[in-house]
């Protein structure tokens, strides 16, 4: 058994061990028992605040999102279709697969002409053909979600003005769909269309929350659910929510500005070895040909890629902040 096979066996065993830990790992029994005792204590307490908190918890639990629909776990095609829908483009699965196949063929042919290795050409072609479209779709989703987050407080304030003027909630949703441009208007238009065909407002909003899978819209749905359960001034509650969302967006921008230097350094450090490798391979292919034939250099390259992946993961976690 050569060294390459040993490295592959070790990687497969480590991968299977990680999958087993994720599959067998469950919730902490101590935390579950504490949570149940807390819910019982709130339910049977004589305090008005405790009863109100228990009522709010029941309202939130009643609108718990459908996890398979959010994750798209029913099938791979459904998950991919959900990602394509989140981009806001009218792309189909066939178009996406055609793009992946075209990029794979072109990149694989170029690598095959340059290196003469069929295995390397297939590997690089598959990685690039699957990675570039996936990254492009992810960037479009992030861009659309950022546009939604920017305009969403304005939409909530428009809802507040409509409610204070005496309009019902469904009518104000229709006003938002026509007055607010961009992704916010498109999503609220879908909500109003679902309501017109007989869906309840909660179900229509929950469908949009499951598809968007973003905390800002989930806050909005939870606010409406709690208001219907407990009562109160909906306009005042939505006004407070709009203020919270604006402050949340400002905090995100501050964190982005503070971590931009670290992100730029991480991008440069991570991309520099690959750029140098490609440039040297372009100038003098025979100098690096040993990485594709010599087993010692193959193992060394795989080890270097693993360590670089660990370093990139650590740097990504260091500059990632949850708000």
Number of C-alpha atoms within 10 A of each C-alpha: 5 7 12 13 11 12 14 13 12 11 12 12 12 12 12 12 12 11 12 11 11 10 9 7 9 8 7 8 9 8 10 11 11 11 12 11 12 12 17 12 14 20 16 11 13 10 11 10 11 16 16 14 15 20 17 19 14 15 20 17 12 12 16 11 16 12 10 12 16 18 16 18 12 11 11 10 12 15 17 17 16 17 20 21 17 20 20 16 11 8 12 12 13 9 11 17 14 11 16 20 15 14 21 23 17 13 19 25 18 13 18 18 12 13 16 12 14 14 12 15 22 18 14 18 25 18 15 18 22 17 15 15 16 16 11 12 20 16 13 17 20 14 13 18 19 14 14 23 21 15 17 23 22 16 24 23 19 20 26 21 15 19 19 14 9 9 14 12 17 14 14 20 22 18 19 25 22 13 12 17 13 14 21 24 22 16 20 22 18 17 25 23 14 17 17 12 8 9 14 14 19 15 15 18 24 21 19 19 22 19 18 21 17 14 11 20 20 19 14 19 21 20 19 20 19 20 17 12 14 11 10 11 10 19 18 13 15 22 18 14 19 21 14 14 21 18 12 15 18 12 13 15 12 12 16 15 11 12 15 13 12 15 17 11 12 16 14 12 14 16 11 11 13 11 12 11 12 14 12 14 16 12 9 11 15 11 10 15 13 13 15 14 11 11 14 12 15 16 18 13 14 15 13 12 13 12 12 15 13 12 15 16 11 12 17 15 10 12 16 13 11 5 8
